[in-house]
Amino acid sequence: MKNYYFITPEIKSIGRATMEYIWKRWQFWGILAGAIISSVIILILLGVYEMIFAFPFFFVFLYFILIESKIRILFWKQFAELNGWKYKDRSDPSQEQGIMFRQGHGRIIHHCIEGMIDERNFRIFNYNFSIGSGKHRKTYFYTIFAFKFDGTFPHIYLNDKAYSYSIRIGESIPLPTEFEKSFSLSAPKEYEIEALEIFTPDVLVSLLDNKFGHDVEFVNQEMLIFFDGQISGSEQLEREFKRALGLEDLLDEKLDRFKTEPIGDMPTSL
């Protein structure tokens, strides 16, 4: 196992840092007082008394979202700058080759980091998309760790069945009985052997033993690891990045020497 070194941000918890920032700012208390006074006057004039106490907190919620967004940007920018990596706020999902980036609508990629660790090019970014609309709308959030390899391999997807969102690429590939409850594996037709050469029983055992718990996609010489949710602080970031680096370490030699023609668009099932 390689020893990877990186520096995490000083922000231990994005939520806690947001609250601490808010409590120390007189602007917040001014906004809150103004919202309460204005709301009470307007609602009394309209005769809507039952909303007098609830309405002002709508403005408090919006203020919290605004400050949290600023803290989250600072968190990822700090992480990039401390390690000498590049940061940009947004990226275009249509430029991604992975099947996850064709799901749903309202697709957004943000907080993008690019760099090199142990001579390996990698990316980290946040991604979200939505399914449905109105009261049936559901938004899925991911933090994605991507590593670039020298080899070429088919489009493969390992789905962790603990996830609430499932994807299949091409054909489902049977796994040994002991792994069927935890994973589903898929790849384009006639590439089943290559997929099983990567996800051998010892690799799957390692994922289970380490409580890996993430989907993994191989496409366009990249391995993408999907953390289900948004990273909320430096300890979680360190843990999940090291977990992703552990899989990179486990597969790097194999993926660097793979020589299979890249696969184009493939049918998918949810």
C-alpha positions in Angstrom: 0.0 0.0 0.0 1.4 3.4 -1.0 1.7 6.2 1.4 -0.2 9.2 0.0 0.3 12.6 1.4 -2.0 15.6 1.1 -3.2 18.5 3.2 -6.8 18.8 4.2 -8.5 22.2 4.7 -8.7 23.9 8.1 -12.5 23.8 7.9 -13.4 20.7 9.9 -17.1 20.9 9.3 -18.8 23.0 6.6 -22.1 23.1 8.6 -20.4 24.1 11.9 -18.2 26.7 10.1 -21.4 28.1 8.5 -23.1 28.5 11.9 -20.1 30.1 13.5 -19.8 32.6 10.7 -23.5 33.5 10.9 -23.5 33.9 14.7 -20.6 36.3 14.6 -22.0 38.6 11.9 -24.2 41.5 12.9 -25.6 41.5 9.4 -27.5 38.3 10.2 -29.2 39.7 13.2 -30.1 42.8 11.3 -31.6 40.7 8.5 -33.5 38.6 11.0 -34.9 41.6 12.9 -35.8 43.3 9.7 -37.5 40.2 8.3 -39.5 39.7 11.5 -40.7 43.3 11.7 -41.5 43.5 8.0 -43.2 40.1 7.9 -45.3 40.8 11.0 -46.5 44.2 9.6 -47.3 42.7 6.1 -49.0 39.6 7.4 -51.2 41.6 9.9 -52.3 43.9 7.1 -53.2 40.9 5.0 -54.9 39.2 7.9 -52.7 36.1 7.7 -52.0 35.7 11.4 -51.0 32.0 11.4 -47.9 32.6 9.3 -46.5 35.5 11.5 -43.9 33.3 13.3 -43.1 30.9 10.4 -42.6 33.4 7.6 -39.4 35.2 8.9 -37.5 31.9 9.1 -37.8 31.6 5.3 -35.4 34.5 5.1 -33.1 32.9 7.7 -33.1 29.7 5.7 -32.1 31.6 2.5 -29.3 33.4 4.3 -28.0 30.1 5.7 -27.9 28.5 2.2 -26.0 31.6 0.9 -23.4 31.5 3.6 -23.0 27.7 3.4 -22.4 27.9 -0.4 -19.6 30.5 0.3 -18.1 28.2 3.0 -18.2 25.2 0.7 -16.4 27.1 -2.1 -13.8 28.2 0.4 -13.4 24.6 1.6 -12.6 23.2 -1.8 -10.5 26.1 -2.9 -8.5 25.8 0.2 -8.0 22.1 -0.4 -6.7 22.7 -3.9 -4.4 25.6 -2.9 -2.9 23.8 0.1 -1.8 21.0 -2.2 -0.8 23.0 -5.3 -3.7 21.8 -7.4 -6.1 23.7 -9.7 -9.6 24.7 -8.7 -12.5 26.0 -10.8 -16.1 26.5 -9.6 -18.0 24.9 -12.5 -17.6 22.5 -15.4 -19.8 21.3 -18.2 -21.4 17.8 -17.6 -21.8 17.3 -21.3 -18.0 17.0 -21.6 -18.0 13.9 -19.3 -18.1 10.4 -20.9 -19.5 8.6 -17.9 -23.1 7.3 -17.9 -23.9 8.9 -14.6 -23.6 12.3 -16.4 -26.5 11.4 -18.7 -29.0 10.8 -15.9 -32.0 13.0 -15.2 -32.1 16.8 -15.7 -30.6 19.9 -14.0 -27.2 18.3 -14.1 -24.5 20.4 -12.4 -20.7 19.9 -11.9 -19.0 22.2 -9.5 -16.1 22.5 -7.0 -13.7 20.9 -9.5 -10.1 20.1 -8.5 -7.4 18.8 -10.9 -3.9 17.7 -10.0 -1.4 15.0 -9.6 -0.7 12.7 -6.7 2.1 10.1 -6.8 2.5 10.9 -10.5 -1.1 10.0 -11.2 -3.5 12.6 -12.8 -6.7 12.8 -10.8 -9.8 14.9 -10.4 -12.3 15.6 -7.6 -15.6 17.3 -8.2 -19.2 17.6 -7.0 -22.1 16.5 -9.2 -25.8 16.6 -8.8 -28.9 15.9 -11.0 -32.6 15.6 -10.5 -35.3 13.0 -11.4 -39.0 14.0 -11.7 -40.5 17.4 -11.0 -42.7 19.2 -8.5 -43.3 17.3 -5.3 -42.0 14.1 -7.0 -38.6 15.8 -7.7 -35.6 14.1 -6.2 -32.0 15.3 -6.4 -29.0 13.1 -6.1 -25.6 14.5 -4.9 -22.2 12.9 -5.5 -18.6 13.7 -4.8 -16.5 12.1 -7.5 -12.9 10.9 -7.4 -11.4 10.2 -10.9 -8.0 8.8 -11.8 -6.4 8.6 -15.2 -4.6 5.5 -16.4 -2.2 4.6 -19.3 -4.2 1.6 -20.4 -7.5 1.4 -22.4 -10.4 -0.6 -21.2 -14.1 -1.1 -21.9 -16.9 1.0 -20.4 -17.7 -0.9 -17.1 -19.9 -0.1 -14.2 -19.8 -1.6 -10.7 -23.0 -0.7 -8.9 -23.1 -0.9 -5.1 -26.6 -2.1 -4.3 -26.7 -0.1 -1.1 -27.1 3.0 -3.3 -30.7 4.3 -3.9 -29.9 4.9 -7.6 -28.8 2.0 -9.9 -27.3 2.0 -13.3 -26.4 -0.7 -15.8 -24.3 -0.4 -18.9 -24.9 -2.9 -21.7 -25.1 -6.5 -20.3 -25.3 -7.6 -16.7 -22.4 -9.8 -15.7 -23.0 -12.7 -13.2 -20.9 -12.5 -10.1 -20.0 -15.2 -7.6 -22.9 -15.9 -5.2 -21.2 -14.3 -2.3 -21.0 -10.9 -4.0 -24.5 -10.8 -5.7 -26.2 -9.2 -2.7 -23.6 -6.4 -2.6 -22.8 -5.6 -6.2 -24.0 -5.7 -9.8 -21.5 -5.5 -12.6 -22.2 -4.6 -16.2 -20.3 -3.9 -19.4 -20.9 -3.8 -23.2 -21.7 -7.2 -24.8 -18.6 -9.3 -25.5 -16.6 -7.5 -22.8 -17.6 -9.6 -19.9 -14.2 -11.3 -19.6 -12.4 -7.9 -19.4 -14.8 -6.7 -16.7 -14.2 -9.8 -14.6 -10.4 -9.5 -15.1 -10.6 -6.1 -13.4 -13.2 -7.0 -10.7 -11.7 -10.3 -9.6 -13.0 -12.0 -6.4 -10.0 -10.7 -4.4 -10.8 -7.1 -5.5 -14.5 -7.5 -4.5 -13.5 -9.0 -1.2 -11.2 -6.0 -0.6 -14.1 -3.6 -1.3 -16.3 -5.5 1.2 -13.6 -5.8 3.9 -12.9 -2.0 3.6 -16.6 -1.1 3.6 -15.9 0.7 0.3 -19.6 1.5 -0.4 -19.2 3.4 -3.7 -20.1 2.9 -7.3 -17.2 2.7 -9.7 -17.2 3.4 -13.4 -14.5 2.9 -16.0 -14.6 5.0 -19.1 -12.2 6.8 -21.5 -9.1 5.7 -19.5 -10.5 6.9 -16.3 -11.8 5.3 -13.1 -14.5 7.3 -11.5 -15.5 6.6 -7.9 -18.9 8.0 -6.8 -19.3 8.9 -3.1 -23.0 9.1 -2.5 -23.5 12.6 -1.0 -21.6 15.8 -0.5 -18.4 15.9 1.5 -19.2 17.8 4.7 -15.8 18.4 6.3 -12.0 17.7 6.3 -12.1 14.4 8.2 -14.7 13.0 5.8 -12.7 14.2 2.9 -9.5 12.6 4.1 -11.3 9.3 4.8 -13.0 9.1 1.4 -10.0 10.3 -0.6 -7.8 7.7 1.0 -10.5 5.1 0.3 -10.5 6.1 -3.3 -6.7 6.1 -3.5 -6.7 2.6 -2.0 -8.7 1.3 -4.9 -6.4 3.2 -7.3 -3.4 1.5 -5.6 -5.1 -1.9 -5.9 -5.8 -1.6 -9.6 -3.1 0.7 -11.0 -0.7 -1.8 -12.5 -3.6 -3.8 -14.1 -5.3 -0.7 -15.5 -2.1 0.8 -16.8 -1.3 -2.2 -18.9 -4.9 -2.9 -20.2 -5.0 -2.6 -24.0 -8.7 -2.8 -25.1 -10.2 -0.4 -27.6 -12.3 2.3 -25.9 -16.1 1.8 -26.1 -18.5 4.4 -27.4 -22.1 5.1 -26.3 -23.8 2.0 -24.8 -27.5 1.4 -23.8 -28.2 1.8 -20.2 -30.9 0.6 -17.7 -31.8 2.1 -14.4 
